[in-house]
Amino acid sequence: MAIALKLSDSLVEDAKPYAAAEHRSVPKQIEFWARIGKAVTDNPDMPVRLIQDIMLAREEAKAGLAAPYEFG
């Protein structure tokens, strides 16, 4: 469900370069930040980079880009 939100001009301006660098729209960049923030709040003992890597790995698996690990 999409809803309209009022965001500060400074947040929108802060998001613009990140959105461009990640090939996202500004709203999608802010949504990404919100998802990261929620994950960090839900998992306070995990480093942010690990949370980002887990989120990326899940999306790669959904896209069929993951391969099973084989023990050596």
C-alpha positions in Angstrom: 0.0 0.0 0.0 1.5 3.3 -1.0 0.8 6.4 1.0 1.9 10.0 0.6 4.4 11.3 3.2 5.8 14.7 4.0 9.6 14.5 4.2 12.0 17.2 5.1 13.8 18.9 2.2 17.1 18.0 3.8 16.3 14.3 3.8 15.3 14.4 0.2 18.4 16.3 -0.8 20.6 13.9 1.2 19.1 11.0 -0.6 19.6 12.3 -4.1 23.3 11.5 -4.5 22.9 8.1 -2.9 19.9 7.3 -5.2 21.9 8.3 -8.3 24.9 6.2 -7.2 22.7 3.1 -6.6 20.5 3.7 -9.6 17.4 4.1 -7.5 14.7 6.8 -7.4 14.8 9.1 -4.4 11.7 7.5 -2.8 13.2 4.0 -3.3 16.5 5.2 -1.7 14.6 6.5 1.3 12.6 3.3 1.5 15.9 1.4 1.4 17.2 3.5 4.3 14.0 2.7 6.2 14.4 -1.0 5.7 18.1 -0.9 6.8 17.1 1.2 9.9 14.3 -1.3 10.8 16.7 -4.2 10.4 19.3 -2.5 12.6 16.7 -1.7 15.3 15.5 -5.4 15.2 19.1 -6.7 15.4 21.1 -4.2 17.5 24.1 -6.6 18.0 24.7 -7.1 14.3 27.0 -4.7 12.3 25.2 -2.7 9.7 27.4 -4.0 6.9 26.4 -7.6 7.8 22.7 -6.7 7.7 23.2 -5.1 4.3 25.1 -8.2 3.0 22.3 -10.5 4.3 19.7 -8.4 2.6 21.7 -8.5 -0.7 22.1 -12.3 -0.4 18.4 -12.8 0.0 17.7 -10.7 -3.1 20.4 -12.6 -5.1 18.8 -15.9 -4.0 15.4 -14.7 -5.1 16.9 -13.8 -8.5 18.5 -17.2 -8.9 22.0 -15.9 -8.5 23.0 -18.0 -5.5 24.9 -21.2 -5.6 25.0 -23.8 -2.8 28.2 -23.9 -0.9 30.1 -27.1 -1.2 32.4 -28.2 1.6 35.9 -29.0 0.3 
